[in-house]
Amino acid sequence: MRIDVLTLFPDMFTPMSVSLMGIAQDKELIDFRLHNFRQFATNKHGHVDDYPYGGGAGMLLQVAPIVDMLRHIKPKESARIILVDPTGEPFTQQMANEWAKEEQLVFICGHYEGFDDRVRHYVTDEVSLGDYVLTNGELPTMVMIDATVRLLPEVVGNEHSIVDESHQRHLLEHPQYTRPREFEGLEVPEVLFSGHHEKIRQWQITESLRKTLLKRPDLLEKAELTQEEQAILKTLQEATFEVDKE
């Protein structure tokens, strides 16, 4: 996969050279490139922003430097060109799953008050990290890239662990434990030491559904549950209802 990022602050992407992102680049699983579109500034001072027509607070990024940079890097016709903007569609795990199948992703990082709206004519996606505003688009871009790249084959050591993670099936992951077996009176559930794989599997399903029901019940509306999971969830909901009545 090739990943291009259009940014005014390439130095902010230092974290992209460490941890799994660094490993992915070392293994040549991704081709990660940064492009400072200030080099296509339309004035001698190197400014790529200007006052908005009609008045208003703040400065807007101009359309020309961004489009000129896009044309300079010559994205593939199939590339996803992603405008990182607070007004965009909220980023989700499903988006990361879809993007991980692409050959090329191009991210455009915003700054200041926003973009000249004509930039949107040249993109395929407009995406936000969430319902809040940050000082720049570099931080959410790094989050989106990390969430996507870790899904590529060979990036994560144990690929099976990705399948069971929170949000992959719109369910939160079941609790997990490691040594010590007891810590300050807090003990690991006994079933995990039983060696009974079926009982452990059922416990994991139950606890995943219980955690989702208690912490993120909204996810259950999207989850495609098996008949077994539906039966377990019904039991959990009935138990929760009885507790609420008390």
C-alpha positions in Angstrom: 0.0 0.0 0.0 1.1 3.5 -0.8 0.1 6.3 1.6 0.6 9.9 0.7 0.0 12.8 3.2 -0.4 16.4 2.1 0.6 18.5 5.1 2.0 21.8 6.1 3.8 20.2 9.1 5.6 17.0 8.0 7.7 17.1 11.2 4.5 16.1 13.2 4.6 12.7 11.6 7.7 11.5 13.6 5.5 8.8 15.4 4.9 7.2 12.0 8.5 5.9 12.0 8.3 3.9 15.3 6.3 0.9 16.6 4.2 -1.1 14.1 4.2 1.8 11.6 8.0 1.8 11.6 8.0 -2.0 11.2 5.6 -1.8 8.3 7.8 0.6 6.5 11.0 -1.4 7.3 9.3 -4.5 5.8 8.2 -2.5 2.8 4.6 -3.4 3.5 3.7 0.3 3.0 5.3 3.2 1.0 4.7 6.2 3.3 5.3 9.7 1.8 4.9 13.2 3.1 4.3 16.2 0.9 4.4 19.8 2.0 2.0 21.6 -0.2 3.5 24.9 0.8 5.9 24.4 -2.1 3.0 25.3 -4.4 2.3 28.6 -2.6 0.9 31.2 -5.0 2.8 34.1 -3.5 6.4 35.0 -2.8 5.9 34.8 1.0 5.0 31.1 0.9 1.5 31.6 2.3 -1.1 29.0 1.4 -4.0 30.6 3.3 -6.1 33.8 2.8 -9.0 35.7 4.3 -12.5 34.2 3.5 -14.7 36.0 0.9 -17.7 37.6 2.7 -15.8 38.1 5.9 -15.5 35.9 8.9 -13.0 34.8 11.5 -9.8 32.9 10.7 -8.0 32.0 7.5 -8.8 29.5 4.9 -6.5 27.1 3.1 -6.4 28.0 -0.6 -7.5 25.5 -3.2 -4.6 25.9 -5.7 -1.6 24.7 -3.6 -3.5 21.6 -2.6 -4.7 20.7 -6.1 -1.3 21.4 -7.6 0.3 19.1 -5.0 -2.3 16.4 -5.9 -1.4 16.7 -9.5 2.3 16.6 -8.7 2.1 13.3 -6.9 -0.1 11.8 -9.6 -2.4 9.5 -7.5 -3.6 6.3 -9.1 -7.0 6.5 -10.6 -8.3 4.1 -8.0 -6.7 6.0 -5.0 -8.9 7.1 -2.1 -8.3 10.9 -1.7 -9.3 11.7 1.9 -10.0 15.2 3.1 -9.6 15.2 6.9 -12.2 17.7 8.1 -14.4 18.1 11.1 -17.5 18.2 8.9 -16.8 14.8 7.4 -18.2 11.4 8.1 -17.0 10.0 11.4 -14.2 7.6 11.1 -15.1 4.0 12.0 -13.5 0.5 12.2 -15.4 -0.4 9.1 -13.7 2.4 7.2 -10.3 1.1 8.3 -11.3 -2.4 7.1 -12.2 -1.0 3.7 -9.2 1.2 3.4 -6.9 -1.7 4.2 -7.9 -3.2 0.9 -6.9 -0.2 -1.1 -3.7 0.2 -3.2 -3.2 3.9 -2.3 -4.6 6.3 0.2 -4.0 10.1 0.0 -4.8 12.2 3.1 -5.2 16.0 3.0 -4.5 17.6 6.4 -6.4 20.8 7.3 -5.3 23.8 9.4 -6.5 27.2 10.4 -10.3 27.8 9.9 -10.7 25.2 7.2 -10.5 24.7 3.4 -11.7 26.7 0.4 -14.8 24.6 -0.3 -13.7 23.9 -3.9 -11.1 21.5 -2.5 -13.9 19.0 -2.0 -14.3 18.7 -5.7 -11.0 16.8 -5.9 -11.5 14.3 -3.1 -13.3 10.9 -2.8 -13.9 11.0 1.0 -14.4 13.6 3.7 -13.7 12.1 7.1 -13.7 13.4 10.7 -12.1 11.6 13.7 -15.1 12.6 15.8 -17.5 15.3 16.9 -14.9 17.7 18.1 -12.4 20.2 16.6 -8.6 19.9 16.8 -6.0 22.5 15.9 -4.9 20.5 12.8 -5.6 17.5 10.6 -2.3 15.8 11.2 -3.3 14.1 14.5 -6.5 12.5 13.2 -4.6 11.5 10.0 -2.1 9.6 12.1 -4.8 7.8 14.0 -6.6 6.8 10.8 -3.4 5.6 9.2 -2.5 3.6 12.3 -5.9 2.0 12.5 -5.7 1.0 8.8 -2.1 -0.1 8.5 -2.3 -2.5 11.4 -5.0 -4.5 9.5 -2.6 -5.2 6.6 -1.2 -8.8 6.4 2.1 -9.3 8.3 2.0 -6.0 10.2 0.6 -7.4 13.4 2.4 -10.5 14.6 -0.7 -12.5 15.5 -3.2 -11.8 12.7 -5.9 -13.8 14.5 -5.9 -11.3 17.4 -7.3 -8.6 15.1 -10.4 -10.6 14.4 -11.4 -10.6 18.1 -10.7 -7.0 18.8 -13.3 -4.5 20.0 -15.4 -2.9 17.3 -14.5 -5.5 14.6 -17.9 -7.1 15.0 -19.5 -4.2 16.7 -18.9 -5.9 20.0 -16.4 -5.0 22.8 -13.7 -7.5 23.5 -14.0 -9.7 26.5 -11.8 -9.0 29.5 -8.3 -10.4 29.4 -5.8 -11.3 32.1 -2.2 -12.2 32.6 0.2 -12.9 35.6 -0.1 -12.6 38.5 -3.1 -14.8 39.2 -4.1 -12.7 42.2 -3.3 -9.0 42.7 -4.4 -7.1 45.8 -7.4 -9.3 46.2 -8.4 -9.2 42.6 -8.4 -12.7 41.1 -8.4 -14.0 37.5 -11.7 -15.8 36.8 -11.3 -19.5 37.6 -12.7 -20.7 34.3 -9.6 -19.5 32.5 -7.5 -22.1 34.3 -9.9 -24.9 33.6 -8.4 -26.1 30.4 -11.9 -26.6 29.1 -11.8 -24.8 25.8 -15.6 -24.9 25.3 -16.3 -23.4 28.7 -13.6 -20.7 28.1 -15.1 -19.9 24.7 -18.6 -19.5 26.2 -17.3 -17.3 29.0 -15.5 -15.1 26.4 -18.7 -14.7 24.4 -20.8 -14.0 27.5 -18.4 -11.4 28.8 -18.0 -9.7 25.5 -21.7 -9.3 25.2 -22.0 -8.3 28.9 -19.4 -5.5 28.4 -21.0 -4.3 25.2 -24.5 -4.3 26.9 -23.2 -2.3 29.8 -20.8 0.1 28.2 -21.9 0.4 24.5 -25.4 -0.9 24.0 -25.7 1.2 20.9 -23.2 -1.2 19.2 -25.6 -4.1 19.6 -28.0 -2.5 17.0 -25.3 -3.0 14.3 -23.9 -6.3 15.5 -24.7 -9.5 13.5 -25.0 -12.0 16.2 -25.1 -15.8 15.9 -28.1 -17.7 17.4 -25.9 -18.6 20.3 -24.9 -15.0 20.9 -28.6 -13.9 20.6 -29.6 -16.4 23.3 -26.8 -15.3 25.6 -27.7 -11.7 25.1 -31.3 -12.3 25.8 -30.4 -13.9 29.1 -28.1 -11.0 30.0 -30.8 -8.4 29.1 -33.4 -10.3 31.3 -30.9 -10.4 34.2 -30.2 -6.7 33.8 -33.9 -5.9 33.7 -34.5 -7.8 36.9 -31.7 -5.9 38.6 -33.1 -2.6 37.4 -36.5 -3.5 38.8 -35.0 -4.1 42.2 
